[in-house]
Amino acid sequence: MKITVIGMSHIAALQHAWIKNPHLVNDARFQFIQLRRHEFGMENANYSPEDLADHHRSQLSREITEAANRADLIVLCIRGNILSVIGLTPLPGKVLNLTSSTISDDIQRLLHEDIEIDNKWLRFFSRCTTTTKVIIPPPPPIKSEEWIRAHPGALEERFKLYGIRPASYRLKLWRVYSQMLREQSLLNSTGFIDTPEAVLTDGYLKEIYGSPHPNHANAAYGEIMIHHIVQLIRTPNWITNISLSASRDSNGPEMDKVSLEKRNRQHPYQHLPDRAFWKKAVAETPSSQLDPVGEVKFKIKRSDKVATAGSCFAQHISKRICSMGFHFLVTENCISNDFYNFSARYGNIYTARQLVQLFDRAFGYFCPLDDHWLRSDGNFCDPFRPRIEPGGFESVERLVADRQCHLAAVREMFSQLDIFIFTLGLTECWMSRLDGAVFPIAPGVAGGEFDSMKYEFVNFGVNEIVSDLESFIRKLRLINPRAKLILTVSPVPLVATYEPTHVLAATTYSKSVLRVAADMVSCSYKEVYYFPSFEVITGNYNRGSYFSSDLRSVTEEGIDHVMTVFMRNLTEDSDVSLPQGGMTNTKSVYDKQMQEMVALAQTVCDEELLER
């Protein structure tokens, strides 16, 4: 049996025991992953996975996944630092009664905050591997104050300044923490292994198992824990037994009635904000006031250079950013009769693959074989922005010259921007069989000639879109490390599908895939945030009122609701608020902005060329 132990300082006892005797138990081999290693960027024991840099988190995830794939069991002993920080001595700056064994509300709050960090680690491990996982608590406290003062570790000065908490307090704190940790382990489908009786006296850790640091244990303790773990997992139905067993002495007589009542009333949803509950956040909220934004990673400053790209819906974002006085970055001005409202003249970018290839074409990494398409009127169009010149180009030379200027502007945009807002529109597209180039519209619709030997239909899945977005993020970082990315999903349904299914089913698939991919990328990168414009428009709370009579086009009221939520939550120095009188009064509140939105009502969408 192969067992991988993952944790911080408390796994040292087990690791030292195993190093001392690698044949401690028959037919069992232990491997240890210390989270506080330099290559993982764990500078602070209070870090959660979200606090790690992306490359550190990715490296840690890979190592855990690789180790877990070779293991039969994962044993977690993640943290427990809170017991050192607030368990041994009072908090600095606070005069507390050292004879009291009552856990104050402040301490209980700190415990909840600490357990939430543990919970984030448990969720992280669950994403890394499906291998069976169990958690062991940190060792319980040693009772003797005299022993602790003789083995102060790094806390000697704190003991002199603030004293040592009474043994009953320290034991109670450990039991409450262990019970909370048990509850979180069950919520994360992780088993919980109690501390073996052999190391305890009246619930306290025996002094012979203490280490030079008063809240840690030694190799002798680690040896007993290793035997305890192996013995448990060799018993029938062991995972069920340890998951369902009651916490040892968690409801002992020393747990005062008030503390028990408080703990018994607590559950994981108790302290969540109103936004977490459907009734409060949706059903009882006026539709015009609904704001589905949760925690925001960053905000747009007025000095930030903001660039946009994506589907036709993304053009609405461009307009509102301009009208609100923010710095909308434009590196390529309109030089003809195109009506796209983006930072450069790339037209609609419907897929993540199209975005990556735009970057690659701009920086010379990709030169597609489809250089130009012939139109039915004898003029030429750019295959990657077929409607950028409504009348087309008179010659290939003029088309190529215009494209060279355009790609230079794209390079400038990616290099200068601070915030890039990208709206994912479609999963379906047409691709060249020759070099993998993707197009915003099928060959033969706006130009060119369709040839099934040269072009194929593709419908991207979640993994492909996530891979494309991550590829774009890596490349953008190389030339612009400060850049941040805001992802949105267009709520506009497909105008047509090439899949052998109903267009409604195809739309549901496409938007679901895009939404999941956007969330996966947002959760993986600190500098990427998903903004829920899709939810504002398509949510059943508005009873379809944000779609026009064609059930595709988004109404001005819907766009205004989206942008009001966007500006209020994602921008600094903005006094935007949702109007109390409903969205029908918006024109009087945002007269200037709405006039501009009217001018944009007929947003340019290449996809609409498929309409019939």
C-alpha positions in Angstrom: 0.0 0.0 0.0 1.3 3.5 -0.9 0.3 6.4 1.2 1.1 10.1 0.5 1.1 12.5 3.4 0.6 16.2 2.6 0.8 19.1 5.0 2.9 21.7 6.7 4.9 21.6 9.9 2.8 19.0 11.7 3.7 16.2 9.2 7.3 16.5 10.4 6.6 14.1 13.2 5.4 11.4 10.8 8.2 12.2 8.3 11.0 11.9 10.9 9.5 8.6 12.1 9.5 7.2 8.6 13.0 8.4 7.8 14.3 6.8 11.0 12.7 3.5 10.1 11.4 3.2 6.5 10.3 -0.4 7.3 8.1 0.7 10.1 5.1 -1.2 8.9 4.9 -4.1 6.5 3.5 -3.7 3.0 3.1 0.1 3.4 5.2 2.8 1.9 4.9 6.5 2.8 5.7 9.6 0.7 5.6 13.1 2.1 4.8 16.4 0.4 5.7 19.5 2.5 3.6 22.4 1.4 6.0 25.0 2.9 8.6 24.5 0.2 10.2 27.4 -1.6 9.1 26.2 -5.0 5.5 26.3 -4.0 5.7 29.9 -2.9 4.2 29.2 0.6 5.7 32.2 2.4 3.0 32.2 5.0 1.3 29.3 6.9 -2.0 31.2 6.6 -1.9 31.1 2.8 -4.7 29.4 1.0 -4.3 28.0 -2.6 -5.8 31.2 -3.9 -3.0 33.2 -2.4 -0.3 31.4 -4.4 1.1 32.7 -7.6 -0.4 30.9 -10.6 2.9 29.2 -11.5 3.4 28.1 -7.9 -0.2 26.8 -7.7 0.1 24.9 -11.0 3.4 23.3 -9.9 1.8 22.2 -6.6 -1.2 20.9 -8.3 0.9 18.9 -10.7 3.0 17.4 -8.0 0.0 16.4 -5.9 -1.8 14.9 -8.9 1.3 12.9 -9.9 1.8 11.6 -6.3 -1.9 10.8 -5.8 -2.0 8.8 -9.0 0.7 6.5 -7.5 -1.0 6.4 -4.1 -3.8 4.3 -2.5 -4.5 6.9 0.1 -3.8 10.6 0.8 -3.3 11.7 4.4 -3.7 15.4 5.0 -2.4 17.4 8.0 -2.7 20.8 6.6 -2.4 23.5 9.2 -3.3 24.0 12.9 -1.2 27.2 13.2 -4.1 28.9 14.9 -3.5 26.8 18.0 0.0 28.3 18.3 -1.1 31.8 17.5 -4.1 32.2 19.8 -4.0 28.9 21.8 -0.9 29.2 23.9 -0.9 32.9 24.8 -3.4 35.7 24.6 -3.3 37.9 21.5 -0.8 40.7 21.8 -2.3 44.0 22.9 -5.2 42.4 24.7 -5.4 42.0 28.5 -7.2 38.7 29.1 -8.0 36.7 32.1 -5.5 33.8 32.0 -7.6 31.8 34.4 -10.6 31.7 32.2 -11.4 28.7 30.1 -14.2 30.3 28.1 -13.7 30.7 24.3 -14.7 34.3 23.4 -16.6 35.3 20.4 -13.5 36.9 18.9 -11.6 33.7 19.2 -14.5 31.7 17.7 -14.5 34.1 14.8 -10.8 33.6 14.3 -11.3 29.8 14.4 -14.0 30.1 11.7 -11.7 32.2 9.5 -8.9 29.7 10.0 -11.1 26.7 9.2 -12.3 28.4 6.0 -8.6 28.4 4.9 -8.5 24.7 5.7 -11.7 24.3 3.6 -10.1 26.0 0.6 -7.2 23.5 0.8 -9.6 20.6 1.0 -11.4 21.8 -2.1 -8.1 22.3 -3.8 -7.0 18.7 -3.1 -10.3 17.4 -4.3 -9.7 19.1 -7.6 -6.2 17.7 -7.8 -7.2 14.0 -7.3 -10.0 11.6 -6.7 -7.8 9.3 -4.6 -9.3 8.6 -1.2 -8.3 11.3 1.3 -8.3 11.4 5.1 -7.3 14.2 7.4 -5.6 14.0 10.8 -5.8 16.9 13.3 -2.7 18.6 14.8 -1.5 17.0 18.0 -3.4 18.0 21.2 -1.8 20.3 23.8 0.5 19.2 26.6 -1.1 20.0 30.0 2.0 21.0 32.0 2.8 24.7 31.9 6.2 23.9 33.4 6.9 21.6 30.5 5.9 24.2 28.0 8.1 26.9 29.5 11.0 24.4 29.4 10.3 23.8 25.7 9.2 27.3 24.4 10.4 27.0 20.8 10.1 30.4 19.2 7.5 31.6 21.7 9.7 32.2 24.7 9.4 36.0 24.6 5.6 35.8 24.1 5.4 33.6 27.2 7.3 36.2 29.2 5.1 39.1 28.0 1.7 37.5 27.9 1.8 34.3 29.9 0.4 30.9 29.0 -3.3 30.1 28.7 -4.7 27.5 31.2 -4.5 23.9 30.1 -8.3 23.5 30.1 -8.6 26.4 27.7 -6.0 25.0 25.4 -7.6 21.6 25.4 -11.1 23.1 24.7 -9.7 25.1 21.8 -8.1 22.1 20.3 -11.3 20.1 20.6 -13.4 22.8 19.1 -10.9 23.2 16.2 -10.8 19.5 15.6 -14.5 19.2 15.5 -14.8 22.1 13.1 -12.1 20.4 11.0 -14.0 17.1 11.1 -17.2 18.8 9.9 -15.4 20.4 7.0 -13.7 17.1 6.1 -17.1 15.4 5.8 -18.4 18.2 3.6 -15.5 17.7 1.3 -15.9 13.8 1.1 -12.7 13.4 3.2 -12.4 10.9 6.1 -11.3 12.1 9.6 -8.9 10.1 11.8 -8.9 10.8 15.5 -5.8 11.0 17.6 -5.0 7.5 19.1 -5.6 7.0 22.8 -2.1 5.7 23.2 -0.6 9.2 23.1 -3.1 10.8 25.4 -3.6 11.3 29.2 -7.0 12.8 30.1 -7.2 14.1 26.5 -3.8 15.9 26.7 -0.7 14.8 24.8 1.7 12.9 26.9 4.9 14.8 27.5 7.1 12.1 26.0 5.6 12.8 22.6 6.3 16.6 22.7 8.8 18.3 20.5 11.0 21.4 21.2 8.0 23.5 20.0 5.1 23.2 22.4 2.4 22.8 19.8 4.2 20.1 17.8 4.9 16.4 18.4 8.1 14.3 17.9 9.0 11.2 15.9 7.8 8.8 18.6 4.3 10.4 18.1 4.7 10.1 14.4 5.5 6.4 14.7 2.3 5.7 16.6 0.3 7.8 14.1 1.7 5.8 11.2 0.8 2.5 12.9 -2.6 4.0 13.8 -3.4 5.0 10.2 -2.3 1.7 8.7 -4.2 -0.3 11.3 -7.4 1.7 10.6 -7.3 1.4 6.8 -6.8 -2.4 7.1 -10.1 -2.8 8.9 -13.3 -3.5 6.9 -15.4 -0.5 6.0 -12.8 1.7 7.5 -13.6 4.8 5.5 -17.3 4.7 6.6 -16.3 4.1 10.2 -13.9 7.1 10.5 -16.2 9.4 8.5 -19.3 8.7 10.7 -17.7 8.3 14.1 -18.3 10.9 16.7 -15.5 13.3 17.7 -13.7 12.1 20.8 -14.8 14.1 23.9 -16.1 16.9 21.7 -19.2 17.2 23.9 -17.4 16.5 27.1 -18.6 18.1 30.4 -15.9 20.9 30.2 -17.7 22.3 27.1 -19.9 24.9 28.7 -23.6 25.0 27.7 -23.3 28.4 25.9 -20.4 27.2 23.7 -22.2 24.0 22.9 -25.4 25.8 21.9 -23.4 28.2 19.6 -21.6 25.3 18.0 -24.7 23.2 17.5 -26.4 26.1 15.7 -23.6 26.6 13.3 -23.5 25.2 9.8 -21.5 26.1 6.6 -24.2 28.3 5.3 -24.9 30.3 8.5 -22.6 33.2 7.9 -23.0 33.5 4.1 -24.1 36.8 2.6 -27.6 37.3 1.2 -26.3 36.9 -2.4 -25.8 33.1 -1.6 -29.5 32.5 -1.2 -32.0 32.4 -4.0 -34.9 33.8 -2.0 -33.0 36.8 -0.8 -30.9 37.5 -3.8 -33.3 36.7 -6.6 -36.9 35.9 -5.7 -37.3 38.9 -3.3 -35.2 41.3 -5.2 -36.9 43.6 -7.8 -35.8 42.6 -11.2 -34.3 46.0 -12.0 -32.2 45.8 -8.8 -30.7 42.4 -9.3 -26.9 42.4 -9.0 -25.3 38.9 -9.4 -21.8 40.0 -8.8 -19.9 38.3 -6.0 -16.4 39.0 -4.8 -14.4 41.1 -7.3 -10.7 40.4 -7.8 -9.8 43.9 -9.1 -11.4 47.1 -10.3 -10.8 49.3 -13.3 -9.3 52.7 -12.5 -10.0 55.7 -14.7 -6.3 55.8 -15.6 -6.3 52.1 -16.8 -6.2 51.6 -20.6 -9.2 49.3 -21.3 -9.4 47.3 -24.5 -12.3 45.1 -25.7 -12.9 42.3 -28.2 -15.3 39.5 -28.8 -18.7 39.0 -30.2 -21.2 41.6 -31.2 -22.4 42.0 -27.6 -18.9 43.1 -26.6 -19.4 46.3 -28.6 -22.0 47.5 -26.0 -19.3 47.4 -23.3 -16.9 49.5 -25.4 -19.5 52.2 -25.9 -20.4 52.5 -22.2 -16.8 52.6 -21.0 -16.2 55.5 -23.3 -19.4 57.3 -22.2 -18.5 57.0 -18.5 -15.2 58.8 -19.0 -12.9 55.8 -18.6 -9.8 55.4 -20.8 -10.9 53.2 -23.7 -7.8 52.3 -25.6 -8.1 52.7 -29.4 -5.0 51.9 -31.4 -6.7 51.8 -34.8 -9.3 54.4 -35.8 -12.1 53.8 -38.2 -10.9 54.7 -41.6 -13.8 53.7 -43.7 -17.5 52.7 -43.2 -17.1 49.9 -40.7 -19.3 50.1 -37.6 -17.4 47.9 -35.2 -16.7 49.4 -31.8 -13.5 47.8 -30.7 -10.0 48.9 -29.8 -8.7 47.9 -33.2 -10.4 46.9 -36.5 -10.5 43.2 -36.0 -14.3 42.8 -36.2 -16.1 40.2 -34.3 -14.0 37.5 -32.5 -16.5 34.8 -31.6 -14.2 32.0 -30.3 -11.2 31.7 -28.0 -9.3 30.0 -30.8 -9.9 33.1 -33.0 -8.4 35.3 -30.2 -5.3 33.2 -29.9 -4.7 33.2 -33.6 -5.2 37.0 -33.7 -2.4 37.4 -31.2 -0.2 34.9 -33.1 -0.9 36.6 -36.5 -0.1 40.0 -34.9 3.2 38.9 -33.5 4.3 36.8 -36.5 3.8 33.4 -35.0 1.2 32.3 -37.5 0.7 33.2 -41.2 -2.5 31.5 -42.5 -2.6 30.1 -46.0 -6.0 31.9 -46.6 -4.6 35.3 -47.4 -7.7 36.8 -49.1 -11.2 35.8 -50.3 -12.8 36.9 -53.5 -16.2 38.5 -53.1 -19.2 38.0 -55.5 -18.8 41.7 -56.7 -15.2 41.1 -57.8 -13.6 42.9 -54.8 -11.6 41.1 -52.0 -12.2 40.7 -48.3 -10.0 39.7 -45.4 -10.9 36.1 -44.3 -10.4 37.0 -40.7 -12.5 40.2 -40.7 -14.6 39.8 -43.8 -16.9 42.8 -43.2 -14.3 45.4 -42.1 -14.7 47.1 -45.5 -18.4 46.9 -46.4 -17.5 47.3 -50.1 -14.4 45.2 -50.0 -10.9 46.0 -51.2 -10.3 46.8 -54.8 -7.0 44.8 -54.9 -5.2 42.2 -52.9 -2.3 44.6 -52.4 -4.6 47.2 -50.7 -6.0 44.4 -48.5 -2.6 43.2 -47.4 -1.4 46.8 -46.8 -4.4 47.5 -44.6 -3.9 44.2 -42.7 -0.3 45.0 -42.0 -1.3 48.3 -40.4 -4.1 46.5 -38.6 -1.8 43.9 -37.1 0.6 46.6 -36.0 -2.3 48.3 -34.2 -3.2 44.9 -32.6 0.4 44.5 -31.3 0.3 48.0 -29.9 -3.0 47.3 -28.2 -1.9 44.1 -26.5 1.3 45.8 -25.4 -0.3 48.9 -23.9 -3.6 47.7 -22.4 -4.1 47.4 -18.6 -7.5 45.7 -18.8 -8.7 43.4 -21.6 -12.4 42.6 -21.8 -13.2 39.6 -24.0 -16.7 38.4 -24.7 -17.0 34.7 -25.6 -19.7 34.3 -28.2 -19.7 30.9 -29.9 -18.3 27.4 -29.8 -19.1 26.6 -33.4 -16.8 27.8 -36.2 -15.2 26.9 -39.5 -11.6 25.8 -39.7 -9.0 25.4 -42.5 -8.1 21.7 -42.8 -4.7 22.9 -44.2 -3.3 24.9 -41.3 -6.0 25.1 -38.6 -6.9 28.7 -39.2 -10.4 29.6 -37.9 -12.8 32.2 -39.4 -15.5 34.4 -37.9 -17.9 33.2 -40.7 -18.1 30.2 -43.0 -16.2 30.5 -46.3 -18.6 31.4 -49.0 -20.9 33.6 -46.9 -19.2 36.9 -47.0 -16.5 35.9 -49.5 -14.4 33.1 -50.7 -15.7 29.7 -51.8 -16.6 26.8 -49.6 -14.7 23.6 -50.3 -15.2 20.7 -48.0 -11.8 19.4 -48.8 -10.3 22.7 -47.5 -12.6 23.6 -44.7 -14.3 21.7 -41.8 -16.9 22.5 -39.2 -15.8 22.4 -35.5 -17.6 22.7 -32.3 -15.2 23.4 -29.4 -15.6 21.7 -26.0 -14.7 23.0 -22.6 -11.2 21.6 -22.5 -10.3 23.1 -25.9 -11.6 26.6 -24.9 -9.8 26.5 -21.6 -6.6 25.5 -23.3 -7.0 28.3 -25.8 -7.7 30.9 -23.2 -4.8 29.8 -21.1 -2.5 29.9 -24.1 -3.6 33.5 -24.8 -3.0 34.4 -21.1 0.5 33.0 -21.2 1.4 34.8 -24.4 -0.1 38.1 -23.2 1.9 37.9 -20.0 5.2 37.7 -22.0 4.7 41.1 -23.6 2.5 42.7 -21.0 2.9 41.3 -17.4 0.6 43.8 -15.8 -2.5 43.0 -18.0 -5.7 41.8 -16.4 -8.5 40.0 -18.2 -12.3 40.2 -17.7 -14.3 37.4 -19.4 -17.9 37.6 -20.3 -20.3 35.3 -22.2 -22.6 36.8 -24.8 -26.2 36.1 -24.0 -27.2 36.4 -27.7 -28.5 33.0 -29.0 -27.0 31.4 -32.1 -28.5 32.7 -35.3 -28.0 29.3 -36.8 -26.3 26.0 -36.0 -24.5 23.5 -38.3 -25.0 20.7 -35.7 -27.7 18.1 -36.6 -29.8 19.4 -33.7 -32.4 22.1 -32.9 -30.9 25.6 -32.7 -32.2 26.0 -29.1 -30.4 22.9 -28.0 -27.3 24.0 -29.8 -27.5 27.4 -28.1 -27.8 25.9 -24.7 -24.8 23.7 -25.3 -22.7 26.5 -26.7 -23.4 29.0 -23.8 -23.0 26.3 -21.2 -19.6 25.3 -22.5 -18.5 28.9 -22.7 -19.8 29.7 -19.2 -18.0 26.7 -17.7 -14.7 27.4 -19.5 -14.8 31.1 -18.4 -15.3 30.0 -14.8 -12.5 27.5 -14.9 -10.0 30.0 -16.2 -11.2 32.7 -13.8 -10.8 30.3 -10.8 -7.2 29.5 -11.9 -5.8 32.9 -12.4 -5.7 35.9 -10.1 -5.7 38.4 -12.9 -8.7 36.9 -14.7 -12.3 37.7 -13.6 -15.6 36.5 -14.9 -18.4 39.1 -15.1 -21.9 37.7 -15.2 -23.5 39.7 -18.1 -24.9 36.4 -19.4 -26.8 35.8 -16.2 -28.2 39.4 -16.1 -29.8 39.0 -19.5 -30.8 35.4 -19.6 -31.9 34.9 -15.9 -35.5 33.9 -15.5 -35.9 36.7 -12.9 -36.6 39.2 -15.7 -39.1 36.8 -17.4 -37.6 37.3 -20.8 -38.0 41.1 -20.8 -34.4 41.7 -21.9 -34.9 40.1 -25.3 -36.6 41.8 -28.3 -39.4 40.3 -30.3 -37.0 38.1 -32.3 -35.9 36.5 -28.9 -32.2 37.1 -29.9 -31.5 40.8 -29.8 -30.9 42.3 -26.4 -33.0 45.3 -25.5 -31.6 48.7 -24.5 -33.0 48.1 -21.0 -31.1 44.8 -20.7 -27.8 46.3 -21.9 -28.2 49.2 -19.5 -28.8 46.8 -16.6 -25.6 44.9 -17.5 -23.5 48.0 -17.8 -24.8 49.6 -14.7 -23.9 46.4 -12.7 -20.5 46.4 -14.5 -19.7 50.0 -13.8 -20.8 49.8 -10.2 -18.9 46.7 -9.3 -15.8 46.7 -11.5 -14.8 50.4 -11.7 -13.4 52.8 -9.2 -14.6 56.4 -8.8 -18.0 55.4 -10.2 -21.2 56.5 -8.5 -23.4 54.4 -10.7 -26.4 52.7 -8.9 -29.3 50.7 -10.1 -32.3 53.1 -10.5 -35.0 52.5 -7.9 -37.9 53.1 -10.4 -37.1 50.2 -12.7 -35.2 50.1 -15.9 -37.9 52.0 -17.8 -36.7 55.3 -16.1 -33.2 54.7 -17.2 -33.3 57.3 -20.1 -33.9 60.2 -17.7 -31.0 59.0 -15.5 -28.5 58.1 -18.2 -29.8 60.3 -21.1 -26.4 60.8 -22.7 -25.4 57.1 -22.4 -28.7 55.9 -23.7 -28.5 58.1 -26.8 -25.3 56.4 -27.6 -26.8 53.0 -27.0 -29.6 53.8 -29.5 -26.9 54.6 -32.1 -25.5 51.2 -31.4 -28.8 49.3 -31.5 -27.9 47.8 -34.9 -24.6 46.3 -33.7 -22.6 44.8 -36.4 -22.6 41.0 -36.2 -21.0 38.8 -38.8 -23.0 35.9 -37.6 -26.2 37.5 -38.7 -25.2 37.0 -42.4 -26.4 33.4 -41.8 -30.0 34.6 -41.1 -32.7 33.5 -43.5 
